[in-house]
Amino acid sequence: MTLTPLAAVLIFVGIPAAFILLMALIILAPGWTRVGSYRPGEPWPYEPLMISGSGTTDVDDSLAITPVAELGEDEPAELVFSVGVGGASARW
Amino acid sequence: MLAGEELSTAFSNSQLAEMEKALLNATRSTGAWFCAYVGSLPAGRQSAVALHDSLEFPNTSVLVAVDPEQRLVEVVTGSSMREALDDRACRLACLTMTSRFTVGDIAAGIRDGVVMLADHARPLPSLHTDLPD
């Protein structure tokens, strides 16, 4: 029994293509449907959080992270370094 | 997510639980207070240090502050922590975290960074010891 050209294309091209498409959907679909996924560099739309072993809380606006940003144009920015703190910084 | 809609929480419950567990384990194993901040750091390290100063016990606290929009991570250690957790270990932790942050996984990055900081930190000396009779 000989295959018609159409049958040959369907068997040898169509079946592998359908398999590849199915695998691609299985791998990529969770990313399309995930709610709230974040991409680096995009604006961060969420409230600031402070997380510790005892729980997670929204950060109080009175904490000292805003005074520098609220300084007027004529006022020099003050360094807010505490004496003796250590650590490190990094960017990505 | 609709266009222009702000989500109120950045992380799922399981992600928050993972981070809280890592922070709690780090606190218990080292005696230092570990916490993490995710949000805006308008003045960069100055903001992170100011946040650290606002903690209840800043001298024995370690703060991991992440600003995803500026792509900035800051580790701030209290003055009493500098011998127990040196700056070199903090830099290694930052490298570990940024490898996760690059792909957008903030929660896993914080968790891995806190675990590394706790592994490198030596426990703070305790002034109260119960000696066996």
Backbone of each chain as ProteinMPNN parsed JSONL, in Angstrom:
{"seq_chain_A": "MTLTPLAAVLIFVGIPAAFILLMALIILAPGWTRVGSYRPGEPWPYEPLMISGSGTTDVDDSLAITPVAELGEDEPAELVFSVGVGGASARW", "coords_chain_A": {"N_chain_A": [[0.848, -1.186, 0.0], [0.696, 2.116, -0.934], [1.572, 5.406, 0.136], [-0.299, 8.382, -0.172], [0.78, 11.651, -1.281], [-0.297, 13.634, 0.425], [-0.973, 12.176, 2.709], [1.541, 11.316, 3.471], [2.784, 13.724, 4.159], [1.18, 14.489, 6.306], [1.728, 12.468, 8.157], [4.561, 12.406, 8.527], [5.3, 15.035, 8.956], [3.195, 16.44, 10.125], [2.519, 15.014, 12.529], [4.962, 15.123, 14.166], [5.091, 17.959, 14.339], [2.742, 18.59, 15.686], [3.256, 17.335, 18.125], [5.456, 18.841, 19.041], [4.248, 21.339, 19.29], [2.404, 20.786, 21.299], [4.132, 20.218, 23.463], [5.329, 22.718, 23.731], [3.145, 24.282, 24.549], [2.566, 23.082, 27.012], [4.826, 23.774, 28.456], [4.952, 26.595, 28.337], [2.424, 27.639, 28.958], [1.76, 27.857, 31.814], [3.15, 30.213, 32.505], [1.777, 32.159, 31.115], [-0.645, 32.257, 32.369], [-0.157, 32.885, 34.997], [-0.832, 34.9, 37.758], [0.12, 38.174, 38.642], [2.857, 37.947, 38.15], [6.166, 39.138, 38.086], [8.339, 41.222, 36.221], [11.762, 42.034, 35.947], [12.8, 45.425, 36.387], [10.407, 46.578, 35.666], [7.905, 48.911, 36.813], [7.332, 48.8, 40.326], [4.434, 47.762, 41.616], [3.372, 47.359, 44.147], [2.576, 47.608, 47.698], [5.088, 48.638, 50.068], [6.804, 46.162, 51.976], [7.613, 44.771, 55.164], [9.292, 42.043, 56.234], [9.57, 39.484, 58.574], [10.64, 36.93, 60.895], [8.469, 36.774, 62.515], [6.31, 37.516, 61.087], [4.606, 39.378, 58.444], [4.433, 42.754, 57.576], [2.905, 45.821, 56.496], [4.899, 48.614, 55.629], [5.404, 51.315, 57.795], [4.632, 54.674, 57.064], [5.985, 56.602, 58.489], [8.516, 55.852, 58.934], [12.088, 56.31, 58.573], [12.635, 56.481, 55.823], [11.731, 58.325, 54.082], [12.504, 61.04, 54.645], [14.821, 62.001, 53.279], [13.988, 62.028, 50.632], [12.051, 63.967, 50.788], [13.323, 66.353, 51.092], [13.846, 69.807, 50.377], [14.613, 71.631, 47.313], [16.659, 73.439, 47.797], [17.917, 72.528, 49.992], [20.617, 70.706, 51.274], [21.217, 67.252, 50.726], [21.246, 65.028, 53.424], [23.575, 62.804, 54.793], [22.643, 59.716, 56.041], [23.947, 57.815, 57.434], [24.48, 55.354, 59.854], [26.661, 54.991, 62.651], [29.102, 52.508, 62.422], [27.643, 50.476, 61.108], [27.468, 47.675, 58.898], [27.72, 45.629, 55.921], [26.566, 45.096, 52.547], [26.156, 45.994, 49.059], [24.342, 45.598, 45.99], [23.592, 45.517, 42.496], [21.354, 44.54, 39.893]], "CA_chain_A": [[0.0, 0.0, 0.0], [1.519, 3.306, -1.031], [0.981, 6.596, 0.749], [-0.474, 9.565, -1.014], [1.612, 12.758, -0.781], [-0.944, 14.302, 1.557], [-0.844, 11.297, 3.87], [2.948, 11.315, 3.884], [3.043, 14.998, 4.854], [0.493, 14.481, 7.6], [2.364, 11.524, 9.073], [5.967, 12.698, 8.819], [5.461, 16.441, 9.348], [2.102, 16.859, 10.995], [2.585, 14.42, 13.871], [6.016, 15.782, 14.958], [4.757, 19.372, 14.601], [1.717, 18.612, 16.733], [3.925, 16.987, 19.383], [6.256, 19.995, 19.474], [3.315, 22.389, 19.724], [1.861, 20.367, 22.585], [5.173, 20.412, 24.476], [5.492, 24.162, 23.939], [2.004, 24.75, 25.343], [2.703, 22.58, 28.382], [5.908, 24.506, 29.122], [4.756, 28.046, 28.38], [1.092, 28.046, 29.421], [1.716, 28.359, 33.203], [3.618, 31.588, 32.579], [0.754, 33.061, 30.586], [-1.81, 32.327, 33.25], [0.232, 33.248, 36.36], [-1.266, 36.253, 38.119], [1.045, 38.931, 39.474], [4.268, 37.68, 37.91], [6.88, 40.4, 37.978], [9.52, 41.222, 35.363], [12.724, 43.022, 36.455], [12.833, 46.726, 35.736], [9.069, 47.159, 35.593], [7.524, 49.61, 38.05], [6.869, 47.906, 41.388], [3.119, 48.333, 41.918], [2.869, 46.855, 45.418], [2.928, 48.334, 48.912], [6.317, 48.117, 50.673], [6.586, 45.153, 53.008], [8.694, 44.387, 56.051], [9.077, 40.631, 56.502], [10.461, 38.942, 59.595], [10.229, 35.609, 61.336], [7.21, 36.836, 63.254], [5.211, 37.89, 60.215], [4.822, 40.388, 57.402], [3.613, 43.945, 57.813], [3.132, 46.981, 55.64], [5.852, 49.524, 56.245], [4.833, 52.562, 58.255], [5.139, 55.824, 56.325], [6.786, 57.486, 59.327], [9.893, 55.377, 59.012], [12.997, 57.336, 58.07], [13.072, 56.327, 54.441], [11.215, 59.406, 53.264], [13.01, 62.398, 54.848], [15.754, 62.443, 52.248], [13.236, 62.308, 49.413], [11.209, 65.134, 50.968], [14.13, 67.553, 51.24], [13.619, 70.779, 49.317], [15.681, 71.716, 46.325], [17.761, 74.242, 48.306], [18.514, 71.905, 51.161], [21.513, 69.612, 50.882], [20.832, 65.941, 51.225], [22.077, 64.642, 54.556], [23.901, 61.4, 54.892], [21.931, 59.158, 57.183], [24.646, 56.603, 57.834], [24.704, 55.107, 61.267], [28.043, 54.639, 62.932], [29.424, 51.117, 62.677], [26.892, 49.451, 60.378], [28.192, 47.043, 57.804], [26.854, 45.02, 54.927], [27.0, 45.17, 51.159], [25.144, 46.418, 48.096], [24.496, 45.027, 44.659], [22.557, 45.82, 41.519], [21.244, 43.518, 38.859]], "C_chain_A": [[0.88, 1.231, 0.0], [0.768, 4.485, -0.43], [0.789, 7.677, -0.291], [0.415, 10.669, -0.454], [1.005, 13.453, 0.447], [-0.791, 13.464, 2.821], [0.584, 11.305, 4.396], [3.289, 12.589, 4.654], [2.397, 14.988, 6.236], [1.218, 13.591, 8.609], [3.751, 12.015, 9.492], [6.226, 14.151, 9.209], [4.412, 16.828, 10.381], [2.212, 16.307, 12.403], [3.731, 15.019, 14.695], [5.698, 17.239, 15.293], [3.719, 19.481, 15.709], [2.325, 18.286, 18.091], [4.726, 18.169, 19.923], [5.355, 21.113, 19.982], [2.726, 22.049, 21.083], [2.871, 20.584, 23.698], [5.361, 21.899, 24.781], [4.358, 24.72, 24.796], [2.131, 24.308, 26.79], [3.748, 23.4, 29.139], [5.56, 25.965, 29.315], [3.431, 28.476, 29.0], [1.062, 28.511, 30.869], [2.191, 29.799, 33.33], [2.592, 32.566, 32.07], [-0.375, 33.263, 31.58], [-1.461, 32.774, 34.655], [-0.155, 34.69, 36.633], [-0.191, 36.928, 38.947], [2.51, 38.624, 39.219], [4.962, 38.993, 37.575], [8.081, 40.235, 37.068], [10.461, 42.326, 35.814], [12.697, 44.305, 35.65], [11.477, 47.362, 35.583], [8.772, 47.926, 36.869], [6.94, 48.621, 39.049], [5.548, 48.44, 41.919], [2.58, 48.011, 43.308], [3.278, 47.75, 46.579], [4.232, 47.782, 49.475], [5.999, 47.193, 51.843], [7.826, 44.999, 53.869], [8.388, 42.968, 56.505], [10.073, 40.181, 57.559], [9.939, 37.567, 59.994], [8.899, 35.606, 62.068], [6.061, 37.292, 62.386], [5.583, 38.967, 59.223], [3.891, 41.55, 57.66], [3.893, 44.984, 56.737], [4.038, 47.96, 56.37], [5.163, 50.831, 56.587], [5.457, 53.727, 57.493], [6.036, 56.722, 57.164], [8.22, 57.007, 59.475], [10.805, 56.325, 58.237], [13.454, 57.099, 56.653], [12.618, 57.477, 53.589], [11.878, 60.752, 53.484], [13.95, 62.862, 53.758], [15.004, 62.821, 50.987], [12.416, 63.582, 49.538], [11.999, 66.424, 51.108], [13.865, 68.503, 50.079], [14.819, 70.893, 48.413], [16.887, 72.474, 46.873], [18.474, 73.596, 49.481], [19.42, 70.757, 50.719], [21.025, 68.296, 51.48], [21.774, 65.553, 52.36], [22.371, 63.152, 54.48], [23.3, 60.848, 56.169], [22.646, 57.913, 57.678], [24.749, 56.523, 59.338], [26.137, 54.675, 61.451], [28.152, 53.138, 63.106], [28.622, 50.094, 61.922], [27.747, 48.908, 59.253], [27.214, 46.511, 56.783], [27.435, 45.141, 53.539], [25.822, 45.611, 50.296], [25.386, 45.707, 46.779], [23.343, 45.497, 43.783], [22.497, 44.689, 40.509], [20.538, 44.082, 37.629]], "O_chain_A": [[1.739, 1.368, 0.871], [-0.46, 4.566, -0.47], [1.62, 7.858, -1.181], [0.77, 10.634, 0.725], [1.718, 13.812, 1.384], [-0.508, 14.003, 3.891], [0.813, 11.301, 5.605], [3.987, 12.548, 5.667], [3.0, 15.427, 7.215], [1.308, 13.933, 9.788], [4.073, 12.034, 10.68], [7.29, 14.456, 9.748], [4.719, 17.469, 11.386], [2.023, 17.041, 13.373], [3.498, 15.398, 15.843], [5.996, 17.706, 16.393], [3.807, 20.359, 16.567], [1.956, 18.89, 19.098], [4.682, 18.463, 21.118], [5.661, 21.757, 20.985], [2.566, 22.929, 21.928], [2.516, 21.081, 24.766], [5.529, 22.291, 25.936], [4.597, 25.548, 25.675], [1.833, 25.08, 27.702], [3.577, 23.687, 30.323], [5.851, 26.525, 30.372], [3.335, 29.588, 29.521], [0.385, 29.499, 31.152], [1.689, 30.539, 34.176], [2.535, 33.701, 32.544], [-0.99, 34.329, 31.621], [-2.365, 33.026, 35.452], [0.151, 35.588, 35.849], [0.356, 36.317, 39.864], [3.349, 39.02, 40.028], [4.415, 39.843, 36.873], [8.772, 39.218, 37.132], [10.015, 43.45, 36.044], [12.589, 44.297, 34.424], [11.389, 48.574, 35.387], [9.34, 47.613, 37.915], [6.168, 47.731, 38.692], [5.53, 49.464, 42.602], [1.44, 48.357, 43.617], [4.206, 48.55, 46.463], [4.475, 46.579, 49.377], [5.05, 47.417, 52.595], [8.951, 45.083, 53.376], [7.338, 42.718, 57.097], [11.268, 40.457, 57.459], [8.917, 37.107, 59.485], [8.272, 34.558, 62.225], [4.943, 37.445, 62.878], [6.73, 39.412, 59.167], [2.705, 41.362, 57.929], [4.974, 45.018, 56.149], [3.948, 48.112, 57.589], [4.427, 51.388, 55.772], [6.672, 53.764, 57.298], [6.781, 57.529, 56.608], [9.046, 57.691, 60.079], [10.351, 57.052, 57.353], [14.57, 57.483, 56.304], [13.079, 57.607, 52.455], [11.831, 61.578, 52.573], [13.882, 64.02, 53.347], [15.333, 63.814, 50.338], [12.108, 64.22, 48.531], [11.402, 67.494, 51.231], [13.68, 68.07, 48.941], [15.888, 70.345, 48.684], [18.019, 72.2, 46.474], [19.524, 74.072, 49.912], [19.031, 69.936, 49.888], [20.495, 68.251, 52.59], [22.985, 65.74, 52.247], [21.501, 62.349, 54.141], [23.432, 61.438, 57.241], [22.019, 57.04, 58.279], [25.067, 57.505, 60.009], [26.754, 54.084, 60.564], [27.378, 52.547, 63.86], [28.893, 48.903, 62.077], [28.629, 49.588, 58.728], [26.04, 46.88, 56.77], [28.647, 45.274, 53.37], [24.669, 45.606, 50.726], [26.5, 45.269, 46.492], [22.263, 45.83, 44.272], [23.476, 43.972, 40.301], [20.349, 43.368, 36.644]]}, "seq_chain_B": "MLAGEELSTAFSNSQLAEMEKALLNATRSTGAWFCAYVGSLPAGRQSAVALHDSLEFPNTSVLVAVDPEQRLVEVVTGSSMREALDDRACRLACLTMTSRFTVGDIAAGIRDGVVMLADHARPLPSLHTDLPD", "coords_chain_B": {"N_chain_B": [[-4.651, 40.282, 35.504], [-5.865, 43.533, 35.462], [-5.38, 46.354, 33.292], [-3.661, 49.042, 34.756], [-4.486, 48.349, 37.253], [-3.702, 47.978, 40.675], [-2.041, 45.52, 42.467], [-2.508, 44.282, 45.723], [-0.824, 42.668, 47.208], [2.503, 41.498, 47.012], [3.5, 38.987, 47.002], [2.731, 35.47, 47.041], [0.916, 33.488, 49.47], [2.384, 31.186, 50.058], [4.948, 31.924, 49.242], [5.475, 34.04, 51.019], [5.403, 32.591, 53.402], [7.639, 30.948, 53.065], [9.75, 32.821, 53.06], [9.435, 33.975, 55.593], [9.899, 31.748, 57.188], [12.592, 31.19, 56.588], [13.776, 33.522, 57.593], [13.09, 33.333, 60.28], [14.413, 30.956, 61.028], [17.04, 31.764, 60.596], [17.254, 33.783, 62.503], [16.931, 32.316, 64.848], [19.145, 30.594, 64.768], [21.368, 32.221, 64.847], [21.008, 34.207, 66.739], [20.74, 36.811, 66.117], [18.59, 39.438, 64.863], [16.836, 38.896, 62.028], [15.543, 40.429, 59.156], [13.541, 41.384, 56.309], [13.062, 43.722, 53.688], [10.915, 44.834, 51.158], [10.495, 47.056, 48.685], [10.318, 50.541, 47.858], [13.418, 52.268, 47.744], [14.271, 55.213, 48.06], [16.61, 56.764, 48.439], [18.607, 54.975, 48.036], [21.262, 53.23, 49.551], [21.273, 54.818, 51.809], [18.571, 54.998, 52.476], [18.104, 52.325, 53.123], [19.771, 52.01, 55.356], [18.564, 53.832, 57.078], [16.091, 52.596, 57.432], [17.01, 50.301, 58.729], [17.92, 51.455, 61.08], [15.5, 52.034, 62.24], [14.557, 49.718, 63.251], [13.75, 47.501, 66.016], [15.908, 46.524, 67.537], [18.552, 47.61, 66.426], [21.356, 47.254, 66.574], [21.863, 44.544, 66.768], [20.728, 43.506, 64.504], [19.963, 42.307, 61.207], [19.345, 43.483, 58.072], [17.795, 42.859, 55.014], [17.299, 44.572, 52.22], [15.325, 45.215, 49.413], [14.892, 46.762, 46.36], [12.929, 46.418, 43.802], [12.315, 47.946, 41.56], [14.388, 49.77, 41.152], [16.272, 47.881, 40.902], [17.972, 47.097, 43.037], [19.754, 45.827, 45.777], [20.272, 45.778, 49.206], [22.248, 44.943, 51.963], [22.234, 45.326, 55.345], [24.02, 45.395, 58.274], [24.01, 45.335, 61.821], [25.993, 47.159, 64.284], [26.965, 45.443, 66.251], [26.99, 43.13, 64.888], [29.001, 42.998, 63.076], [31.358, 41.617, 63.494], [30.448, 39.029, 63.694], [29.211, 38.599, 61.262], [30.7, 39.221, 58.459], [31.54, 41.761, 55.965], [32.308, 40.593, 53.61], [30.961, 38.16, 53.481], [28.418, 39.201, 53.275], [28.54, 40.341, 50.745], [28.781, 38.046, 49.166], [26.311, 36.91, 49.669], [24.699, 38.831, 48.476], [25.386, 38.452, 45.784], [24.35, 35.912, 45.389], [21.639, 36.437, 45.726], [21.087, 38.257, 43.638], [21.288, 36.672, 41.409], [18.914, 35.279, 41.413], [17.093, 37.383, 41.404], [17.429, 38.411, 38.908], [15.893, 36.887, 37.201], [13.442, 37.584, 38.041], [12.48, 36.412, 40.354], [11.816, 37.326, 43.256], [11.14, 36.512, 45.853], [12.365, 33.957, 46.187], [15.003, 34.72, 45.905], [15.425, 36.375, 48.156], [15.001, 34.477, 50.158], [17.107, 32.617, 49.661], [19.311, 34.289, 50.015], [19.101, 35.038, 52.726], [19.406, 32.545, 53.937], [22.05, 31.987, 53.226], [23.395, 34.083, 54.538], [22.834, 33.415, 57.197], [24.17, 30.975, 57.343], [26.82, 31.775, 57.133], [27.147, 33.411, 59.293], [28.443, 33.769, 62.543], [27.268, 32.573, 65.684], [25.901, 34.96, 67.961], [27.539, 35.911, 70.996], [26.293, 34.646, 74.043], [25.174, 36.116, 77.028], [23.995, 34.904, 79.046], [24.162, 31.924, 80.472], [23.272, 28.67, 81.291], [24.859, 26.762, 83.391], [25.689, 23.334, 83.804], [25.226, 21.495, 86.833]], "CA_chain_B": [[-4.487, 41.631, 36.075], [-6.372, 44.533, 34.538], [-4.45, 47.452, 33.082], [-3.813, 50.119, 35.72], [-4.93, 47.852, 38.56], [-2.601, 47.684, 41.591], [-2.24, 44.374, 43.328], [-2.193, 44.693, 47.081], [0.24, 41.839, 47.763], [3.509, 41.188, 46.014], [3.873, 37.576, 47.078], [1.692, 34.534, 47.435], [1.043, 33.041, 50.864], [3.476, 30.216, 50.185], [6.208, 32.656, 49.15], [5.662, 34.742, 52.289], [5.728, 31.598, 54.426], [9.033, 30.528, 52.856], [10.655, 33.879, 53.499], [9.318, 34.101, 57.054], [10.552, 30.592, 57.788], [14.039, 31.377, 56.464], [14.17, 34.59, 58.512], [12.968, 32.822, 61.642], [15.509, 30.012, 61.248], [18.276, 32.544, 60.701], [17.225, 34.464, 63.804], [17.125, 31.32, 65.913], [20.47, 29.959, 64.723], [22.446, 33.188, 65.07], [20.724, 35.125, 67.841], [20.516, 38.146, 65.571], [17.242, 39.632, 64.315], [16.863, 38.991, 60.579], [14.299, 40.847, 58.522], [13.67, 41.745, 54.902], [12.181, 44.798, 53.229], [10.746, 44.893, 49.704], [9.78, 48.278, 48.353], [11.122, 51.617, 47.325], [14.546, 52.828, 48.502], [14.486, 56.421, 47.261], [17.984, 57.248, 48.554], [19.543, 53.865, 47.942], [21.76, 52.654, 50.806], [20.853, 55.684, 52.915], [17.229, 54.569, 52.871], [18.207, 51.017, 53.775], [20.351, 52.22, 56.683], [17.529, 54.485, 57.891], [15.145, 51.529, 57.79], [17.683, 49.46, 59.726], [17.923, 52.204, 62.332], [14.156, 52.073, 62.801], [14.219, 48.416, 63.838], [13.703, 47.55, 67.474], [17.269, 46.302, 68.045], [19.369, 47.735, 65.214], [22.74, 46.793, 66.735], [21.938, 43.095, 66.566], [19.795, 43.179, 63.426], [20.44, 42.233, 59.829], [18.25, 43.837, 57.181], [17.955, 42.673, 53.574], [16.352, 45.501, 51.582], [15.301, 45.021, 47.965], [14.088, 47.692, 45.564], [12.871, 45.761, 42.483], [12.227, 48.891, 40.448], [15.744, 50.258, 40.931], [17.154, 46.709, 40.801], [18.989, 47.349, 44.053], [19.641, 45.056, 47.003], [21.163, 46.261, 50.254], [22.312, 44.186, 53.21], [22.723, 46.21, 56.41], [24.244, 44.656, 59.516], [24.207, 46.199, 62.971], [27.38, 47.302, 64.73], [27.355, 44.248, 67.003], [26.979, 41.986, 63.988], [30.057, 43.079, 62.068], [32.328, 40.531, 63.694], [29.794, 37.745, 63.463], [28.828, 38.499, 59.847], [31.537, 40.254, 57.842], [31.034, 42.34, 54.724], [32.572, 39.672, 52.495], [29.835, 37.23, 53.445], [27.26, 39.947, 52.779], [28.683, 40.476, 49.288], [28.455, 36.746, 48.58], [24.853, 36.758, 49.739], [24.126, 39.712, 47.453], [25.551, 37.798, 44.488], [23.379, 34.819, 45.345], [20.291, 36.993, 45.563], [20.9, 38.892, 42.337], [21.094, 35.654, 40.372], [17.469, 34.991, 41.423], [16.351, 38.595, 41.071], [17.552, 38.645, 37.472], [14.778, 36.231, 36.514], [12.194, 38.081, 38.592], [12.031, 35.641, 41.522], [12.262, 38.11, 44.408], [10.974, 35.737, 47.081], [13.416, 32.929, 46.274], [16.268, 35.41, 46.106], [15.521, 36.767, 49.567], [15.141, 33.26, 50.958], [18.454, 32.073, 49.49], [20.261, 35.228, 50.601], [19.018, 34.931, 54.183], [19.999, 31.253, 54.315], [23.5, 32.113, 53.11], [23.851, 34.96, 55.618], [22.775, 32.654, 58.446], [25.215, 29.952, 57.309], [28.121, 32.402, 57.319], [27.21, 34.176, 60.539], [28.742, 33.059, 63.789], [26.26, 32.941, 66.677], [26.288, 36.009, 68.885], [27.81, 35.363, 72.324], [25.192, 34.806, 74.977], [25.653, 36.485, 78.35], [23.285, 34.129, 80.043], [24.325, 30.497, 80.216], [22.939, 27.811, 82.415], [25.888, 25.737, 83.493], [25.215, 22.15, 84.523], [25.806, 21.329, 88.18]], "C_chain_B": [[-4.959, 42.652, 35.05], [-5.378, 45.673, 34.404], [-4.725, 48.546, 34.093], [-4.233, 49.641, 37.094], [-3.709, 47.534, 39.411], [-2.946, 46.463, 42.417], [-1.801, 44.743, 44.721], [-1.05, 43.889, 47.657], [1.199, 41.452, 46.648], [3.774, 39.703, 45.922], [2.671, 36.73, 47.465], [1.92, 34.121, 48.889], [2.196, 32.066, 51.035], [4.833, 30.907, 50.097], [6.494, 33.407, 50.452], [6.055, 33.759, 53.386], [7.174, 31.132, 54.292], [10.004, 31.57, 53.37], [10.615, 34.015, 55.012], [10.022, 32.947, 57.754], [12.079, 30.75, 57.732], [14.529, 32.437, 57.439], [14.115, 34.112, 59.953], [14.101, 31.853, 61.962], [16.838, 30.74, 61.408], [18.358, 33.247, 62.054], [17.525, 33.479, 64.921], [18.551, 30.784, 65.926], [21.592, 30.925, 65.06], [22.233, 34.063, 66.296], [20.532, 36.549, 67.386], [19.108, 38.222, 64.976], [17.353, 39.865, 62.814], [15.517, 39.478, 60.072], [14.586, 41.317, 57.099], [12.647, 42.819, 54.559], [12.13, 44.738, 51.705], [9.911, 46.12, 49.387], [10.765, 49.32, 47.865], [12.239, 52.029, 48.298], [14.958, 54.103, 47.783], [15.915, 56.952, 47.318], [18.987, 56.105, 48.57], [19.954, 53.339, 49.306], [21.352, 53.521, 52.003], [19.471, 55.284, 53.41], [17.276, 53.237, 53.607], [18.76, 51.168, 55.19], [19.334, 52.892, 57.606], [16.47, 53.476, 58.329], [15.735, 50.652, 58.885], [17.695, 50.139, 61.091], [16.572, 52.193, 63.017], [13.732, 50.747, 63.423], [14.341, 48.484, 65.359], [15.093, 47.402, 68.086], [18.249, 46.405, 66.878], [20.78, 47.176, 65.376], [22.894, 45.303, 66.486], [20.982, 42.639, 65.479], [20.503, 43.132, 62.095], [19.241, 42.489, 58.936], [18.657, 43.572, 55.737], [16.879, 43.524, 52.901], [16.461, 45.39, 50.069], [14.377, 46.07, 47.34], [14.015, 47.129, 44.147], [12.864, 46.753, 41.325], [13.596, 49.459, 40.116], [16.736, 49.13, 40.738], [18.318, 46.842, 41.775], [18.711, 46.462, 45.256], [20.696, 45.56, 47.978], [21.092, 45.311, 51.446], [22.933, 45.115, 54.25], [22.832, 45.39, 57.699], [24.539, 45.634, 60.65], [25.654, 46.177, 63.451], [27.856, 46.075, 65.505], [27.471, 43.023, 66.111], [28.201, 41.941, 63.08], [31.12, 42.017, 62.254], [31.708, 39.186, 63.365], [29.471, 37.526, 61.994], [29.569, 39.607, 59.098], [30.983, 40.68, 56.478], [31.265, 41.416, 53.529], [31.432, 38.67, 52.355], [28.58, 37.924, 52.922], [27.338, 40.114, 51.263], [28.353, 39.159, 48.591], [26.951, 36.519, 48.578], [24.177, 37.628, 48.683], [24.249, 39.079, 46.071], [24.552, 36.674, 44.328], [21.986, 35.349, 45.063], [20.084, 37.553, 44.165], [20.717, 37.863, 41.219], [19.627, 35.237, 40.297], [16.667, 36.209, 40.98], [16.36, 38.836, 39.57], [16.388, 38.02, 36.703], [13.435, 36.6, 37.146], [11.694, 37.344, 39.824], [12.552, 36.311, 42.79], [12.22, 37.258, 45.672], [12.078, 34.7, 47.243], [14.778, 33.572, 46.499], [16.468, 35.817, 47.556], [15.741, 35.544, 50.439], [16.57, 32.724, 50.884], [19.503, 32.99, 50.126], [20.27, 35.141, 52.117], [19.646, 33.63, 54.661], [21.521, 31.343, 54.261], [24.057, 32.997, 54.225], [23.861, 34.195, 56.944], [23.871, 31.593, 58.493], [26.585, 30.553, 57.604], [28.261, 33.087, 58.676], [27.592, 33.263, 61.696], [27.726, 33.499, 64.834], [26.779, 34.031, 67.61], [26.536, 35.405, 70.267], [26.66, 35.65, 73.263], [25.76, 35.11, 76.348], [25.012, 35.633, 79.439], [23.421, 32.653, 79.69], [23.963, 29.729, 81.48], [23.956, 26.691, 82.476], [25.354, 24.535, 84.27], [25.897, 22.043, 85.885], [26.928, 20.301, 88.153]], "O_chain_B": [[-4.509, 42.641, 33.904], [-4.605, 45.925, 35.328], [-5.873, 48.946, 34.281], [-4.328, 50.446, 38.02], [-2.776, 46.89, 38.932], [-4.027, 46.386, 43.001], [-0.809, 45.454, 44.886], [-0.351, 44.391, 48.537], [0.804, 41.131, 45.527], [4.221, 39.209, 44.887], [1.734, 37.195, 48.114], [2.98, 34.374, 49.461], [2.907, 32.11, 52.039], [5.77, 30.523, 50.798], [7.628, 33.409, 50.932], [6.929, 34.048, 54.202], [7.859, 30.94, 55.297], [10.978, 31.235, 54.045], [11.66, 34.157, 55.647], [10.664, 33.137, 58.787], [12.771, 30.475, 58.712], [15.584, 32.272, 58.051], [14.986, 34.443, 60.756], [14.687, 31.918, 63.042], [17.659, 30.377, 62.251], [19.422, 33.293, 62.671], [18.292, 33.783, 65.835], [19.107, 30.546, 66.998], [22.657, 30.503, 65.51], [23.196, 34.608, 66.836], [20.194, 37.415, 68.193], [18.513, 37.201, 64.631], [17.885, 40.883, 62.37], [14.471, 38.997, 60.508], [15.727, 41.609, 56.741], [11.526, 42.824, 55.067], [13.159, 44.609, 51.042], [8.748, 46.206, 49.781], [11.901, 49.008, 47.507], [12.026, 52.123, 49.507], [15.891, 54.086, 46.98], [16.39, 57.534, 46.343], [20.101, 56.262, 49.07], [19.098, 53.032, 50.135], [21.114, 52.999, 53.092], [19.226, 55.237, 54.616], [16.571, 53.044, 54.597], [18.272, 50.526, 56.119], [19.254, 52.555, 58.788], [16.01, 53.508, 59.471], [15.053, 50.301, 59.848], [17.508, 49.493, 62.123], [16.494, 52.326, 64.238], [12.674, 50.659, 64.046], [14.951, 49.4, 65.911], [15.416, 48.088, 69.055], [18.728, 45.381, 66.391], [21.35, 46.672, 64.409], [23.949, 44.853, 66.039], [20.479, 41.516, 65.521], [21.503, 43.815, 61.874], [18.232, 41.79, 59.031], [19.721, 44.0, 55.29], [15.69, 43.226, 53.004], [17.555, 45.461, 49.509], [13.228, 46.232, 47.752], [14.94, 47.336, 43.361], [13.347, 46.444, 40.236], [13.939, 49.616, 38.944], [17.907, 49.372, 40.446], [19.483, 46.719, 41.399], [17.57, 46.355, 45.704], [21.86, 45.742, 47.62], [20.007, 44.926, 51.882], [24.035, 45.627, 54.052], [21.863, 44.778, 58.148], [25.231, 46.635, 60.458], [26.436, 45.302, 63.079], [29.028, 45.708, 65.421], [27.993, 41.991, 66.534], [28.417, 40.947, 62.386], [31.722, 41.563, 61.281], [32.372, 38.306, 62.818], [29.458, 36.387, 61.527], [29.147, 40.763, 59.09], [30.086, 40.046, 55.923], [30.513, 41.45, 52.555], [30.992, 38.369, 51.245], [27.776, 37.317, 52.215], [26.32, 40.036, 50.575], [27.714, 39.159, 47.539], [26.389, 36.003, 47.612], [23.197, 37.211, 48.067], [23.318, 39.159, 45.27], [23.972, 36.499, 43.257], [21.243, 34.782, 44.262], [19.027, 37.353, 43.567], [20.073, 38.144, 40.208], [19.146, 34.876, 39.223], [15.676, 36.077, 40.263], [15.414, 39.4, 39.021], [15.951, 38.553, 35.683], [12.41, 35.999, 36.824], [10.592, 37.621, 40.298], [13.587, 35.923, 43.332], [13.157, 37.279, 46.47], [12.663, 34.579, 48.32], [15.615, 33.019, 47.212], [17.546, 35.63, 48.119], [16.567, 35.565, 51.351], [17.176, 32.415, 51.91], [20.474, 32.51, 50.709], [21.337, 35.167, 52.731], [20.341, 33.611, 55.677], [22.206, 30.835, 55.149], [25.099, 32.677, 54.797], [24.804, 34.322, 57.725], [24.441, 31.335, 59.554], [27.418, 29.916, 58.25], [29.375, 33.315, 59.149], [27.117, 32.132, 61.802], [27.354, 34.671, 64.875], [27.946, 34.025, 68.0], [25.826, 34.485, 70.672], [26.117, 36.755, 73.283], [26.706, 34.46, 76.795], [25.436, 35.645, 80.595], [22.845, 32.195, 78.704], [24.323, 30.118, 82.591], [23.9, 25.761, 81.671], [24.653, 24.695, 85.27], [27.04, 22.47, 86.042], [27.537, 20.025, 89.187]]}, "name": "protein", "num_of_chains": 2, "seq": "MTLTPLAAVLIFVGIPAAFILLMALIILAPGWTRVGSYRPGEPWPYEPLMISGSGTTDVDDSLAITPVAELGEDEPAELVFSVGVGGASARWMLAGEELSTAFSNSQLAEMEKALLNATRSTGAWFCAYVGSLPAGRQSAVALHDSLEFPNTSVLVAVDPEQRLVEVVTGSSMREALDDRACRLACLTMTSRFTVGDIAAGIRDGVVMLADHARPLPSLHTDLPD"}
